[in-house]
Amino acid sequence: MSQPRWAVVVPVKRLAAAKSRLRGALPGVPHEELALALAADTLRAVLACPVVAEALVVTDDAQVAATARAVGARVLPDEPDAGLNAAFRHGAAGAAAGWVVGITADLPALRPAELAAALLAAQTDRAGVRRFVPDAPGTGTVLLAAPPGVGLDPRFGVGSAAAHAASGALPLIGDWPSLRRDVDTAADLAAAARLGLGARTAALIDEGRPARAAG
């Protein structure tokens, strides 16, 4: 029996402002190039996931938009300074599929099979309720899913796992290390590298510029 297919919303900031805590993680590599690689590898994994119908990238960065279109994503214009949660809401409103999920654009180790497993769990466990996947430390959120007829109602930001829980969303916990490994710091990038990076981010590290662990 075929499973419902998902629309995936992926907001991406302007590259100059994206991932500020990661700045300098790869000496000699322009920060914008690294931020773009993280987003590109995230998108490629999303679009390789068998239960994904479409990926919608919300951005006002021309380079991000071009990269997104090149890998097969649909691009929606972001409103300058509206913020991350507004971008998630905008993307969800433009989705064609009934099942909608928002994910962060900094999952360069993401495995399509892990994303599929998380989305299947969201469909079958307590259906009709928003679900979220905490990041590896457990305080942030990497994925927020909503079934048809239920608003996404994103609460991304500092302490977003607690904020999503307080809003009525229920956590999804599974053996999904590549899904939960978002990258905010050089230490996070090193941890993602140990899981196995997507091609674009891996190429930057293969140039001989290893990520430096924080501290």
C-alpha positions, 0 to 999 in steps of 0.5 A: 500500500502506498504511503502519503508523500510529503512536501518538505519546507527548507528555509535558507538565509542569505549566505552572508548571514547564515550559520554565523557560529560556523564562520572560520570552521574551514580556514581558507574556505569562504563562509558562504561556500560552506553554508551553501554546501550544507544546504545543498547536501541537505536538499539532495538528501531530501529529494532522494527520500522516497516519501518526499513529493516536493522540496520547497526552499524559502530564500531571498538569496539568488545563489541559494535559489539557483542551487535549489532549482538545479537539484530539483527544488521549488523556490519561494521568495523569502520576506527580508527580516521576517525570520525563520518561523515566518519562512516555514509558515510561508513554505507550508502555505505554498505546499501542494501535498497535504503532509508537510514537514519543515526541516533545517538546512544544516543537515549535511550528513542526512540519509534519505532512509532516516528521513523516510523512517521519521516521516513514516513514524509521524504518519503512523504514531499518534496521527493527527498531531504535529510531531518534531525531532529534537537535534542531537543535544536535545534542546533544538529541533531539526524537523517539524511535521504536520498532517493534512488539516493541521497547521505547521505552527513552527517555534524554531529558535533557541530552546525550540524543542521545549517550545514545540512541546509546549505548543502541543507537538509530540517528540519523535525519537528514533535511531536517526543520527544523521537526521538529528545532527545539525551543524551550528559549530565546528565541533558539529561539523566534525561530528557530522563528518564522522557520520559521513557527509554529503558530496558537496560538504565532503569536497570542502573538507577533502581539500585539506581543511578539516573542521576544528573542534570548538575549544 
